[in-house]
Amino acid sequence: MREDDLAALDTELELVSVSVGEHAEKVGTIAIERPDARNALNGQVRTELKEAVAAAEADDAVRVLVLTGGEGSGAFVAGADVTEFKDRGLVEQREASERPRVYESVDDASIPVIARINGHALGGGCELAQACDVRIAATGSKLGQPEINLGLIPGGGGTQRLARLVGEGQAMRLILSGELIDAAEAKEIGLVDQLYDEEELDDGVYELASSMAAKSPIALEFAKNAVKASSRMGLEEGIEYESELFVQLFATEDKDEGIGAFLENREPEFTGE
């Protein structure tokens, strides 16, 4: 994809906005813009999010992606749009749950994805944050999996990703009770990685995103894949996978640039080659 194609997509989307380089060089931002429903995930939002993530991956101008809720809604994503569940039976829900869903699109993205949690992240919204690589939250945010209160369970990966992030006991507590926790507790148990006051949130998010975006795109992708493998493979299999990725990087121009810059005491200029 040509540079700026993600930004051009902004005119075609109704419930999602996108931008590139607005806050940091080579950093794209996708914001869910459905304030009347607190950014709840309906079918259209899910479709537009998947399209925007795919465009970001393919855009040479984007090395890191930030996913957030639009301003003024008080939410990152308040959950799935429950009104869509009311008249849906087993067959319809099975069709709606066919993969890849938006959660897999985010989780499997070849570029790093940072969740900028600027408000409540509940149910499907909490699961969307879990699918991101790093979660950074404003202090006033609340997170949780309240599906049990509807006679349901998390269906967007929450029973799997949450346990891997916070441990089985904490995941059981949150999922079986439907309890909502504040961002400070979420950080304490490992659901949130960094916590900032609302006025400092952008500085924290985009400082990290900018730091990542300055790195080799190939190394970013390989590092992300290797770390994710740590919870999905056995130890020996994971070490072998890491070793193979490490070796493959020796065929890249970015490896030569990185080593050269280090030896010459200058900043590297990675091209993704």
HELIX and SHEET records of a PDB file:
HELIX    1   1 ASP A    5  LEU A    9  1                                   5    
HELIX    2   2 ASP A   10  GLU A   12  5                                   3    
HELIX    3   3 PRO A   35  ALA A   37  5                                   3    
HELIX    4   4 GLY A   43  ALA A   58  1                                  16    
HELIX    5   5 VAL A   82  GLU A   84  5                                   3    
HELIX    6   6 LEU A   90  ALA A   96  1                                   7    
HELIX    7   7 VAL A  102  ASP A  107  1                                   6    
HELIX    8   8 GLY A  124  ALA A  131  1                                   8    
HELIX    9   9 PRO A  146  LEU A  150  5                                   5    
HELIX   10  10 GLY A  158  VAL A  166  1                                   9    
HELIX   11  11 GLU A  168  SER A  177  1                                  10    
HELIX   12  12 ALA A  183  ILE A  189  1                                   7    
HELIX   13  13 GLU A  198  GLU A  200  5                                   3    
HELIX   14  14 LEU A  201  ALA A  213  1                                  13    
HELIX   15  15 PRO A  217  ALA A  229  1                                  13    
HELIX   16  16 LEU A  235  GLN A  248  1                                  14    
HELIX   17  17 LEU A  249  ALA A  251  5                                   3    
HELIX   18  18 GLU A  253  LEU A  263  1                                  11    
SHEET    1   A 6 VAL A  16  VAL A  20  0                                        
SHEET    2   A 6 VAL A  27  ILE A  32 -1                                        
SHEET    3   A 6 VAL A  64  GLY A  69  1                                        
SHEET    4   A 6 VAL A 113  ILE A 117  1                                        
SHEET    5   A 6 VAL A 134  ALA A 138  1                                        
SHEET    6   A 6 GLN A 194  TYR A 196  1                                        
SHEET    1   B 4 ALA A  75  VAL A  77  0                                        
SHEET    2   B 4 HIS A 120  LEU A 122  1                                        
SHEET    3   B 4 LYS A 142  GLY A 144  1                                        
SHEET    4   B 4 LEU A 180  ASP A 182 -1                                        
END                                                                             
